[in-house]
């Protein structure tokens, strides 16, 4: 039975909130969650995770230096398998995106209903990210503006080919690198452009650059 | 807590039943599946009648995301907006998942072998959160990564506005003759200007210039400016 209990640590400088959350999670009638430990100091977060090895670390982003954002980054760097749920009292989309970029697996507002916290925690432990709708809108918009859109689903081989194209190589040079005929190289490039939804090599190169493919 | 009402939409009954069983049977009474539907029209009818908190739409089909599945998402989002739509994909590819979000889904998950694993995410969606499979979040967040190259900044600062405009034209794939027309110069002059730009960029050809433009964020600015004219 204990295997089914989700283990959690809390990192929040507001004792009232943190203790309340601990009490609430620990008294779930279905006993789905157990809070192993709490800390009020961002710089103790990593130690807490190292010591208790929870499945989920809940971290308040708004804390005195070094701050919650640094704690998120540090935990994900050392323990990528530990899920990190970032919390914030204000609905600033920028800091939510920042936390996700630092590796957080999800973000929730502190104003979420307390008894509605457990399903998101369980979902996150099962590999599902939980994020407020306005944050998703921003991410989807950024995605459709970036070159990421056209390159995200390319295979490793296609990405290699794209790098050759974006390096400005002619079909013959690409053929030599791939050890295929020039005709085959041309066909592969044409197929790649189709997959990316562009018509010229110049466009493909621009998208490759935008997606950060050429930064070694 | 009230039971969360859910409607399941899938291409076939065989695809829908396991979802119904997993959500209803695996949720310890937290979820009640009010019914299943198998195309856009009947899904909309069912959702309109039952008013579920969450509508789970399976995007099965060889052409993921299936056109029928996306059409169902669009119709449900348009006709019955209060219901939260959770789409189920069968691969972790980002592109089809983003299509589902753009069509109006509030969440995109990879369909698990055991549908009981959907209980927690569906409940989270019922509480108003967006739920995404982790690789999708990674891909979306990756698109916000700031470009941090000092060399690029120096490059951008060293070019005058005329060269920047020219660089954008080259990166957009304009031919020499088109560039000449835009700049009101002869084709020969345009060719010379492009050659000079490539020298300044320290690249060998236009393709490399385009790649560098993408990398430095030059083309992001264009997109950002586009809506304003």
Interface residues (C-beta under 8 A of the other chain):
Chain A: X30 X97 X100 X101 X105 X108 X112 X113 X115 X116 X119 X120 X122 X123 X126 X127 X128 X129 X130 X131 X132 X133 X135 X136 X139 X140 X142 X143 X144 X145 X146 X147 X148 X149 X152 X153 X165 X166 X167 X168 X200 X201 X202 X203 X205 X206 X207 X208 X209 X210 X211 X212 X214 X215
Chain B: X1 X28 X93 X94 X95 X98 X101 X102 X106 X109 X117 X119 X120 X121 X123 X124 X126 X127 X128 X129 X130 X131 X132 X133 X134 X136 X137 X139 X140 X141 X142 X143 X144 X145 X147 X149 X170 X171 X172 X173 X203 X204 X205 X206 X207 X208 X210 X211 X212 X213 X214 X215 X216 X217 X219 X220 X223 X224
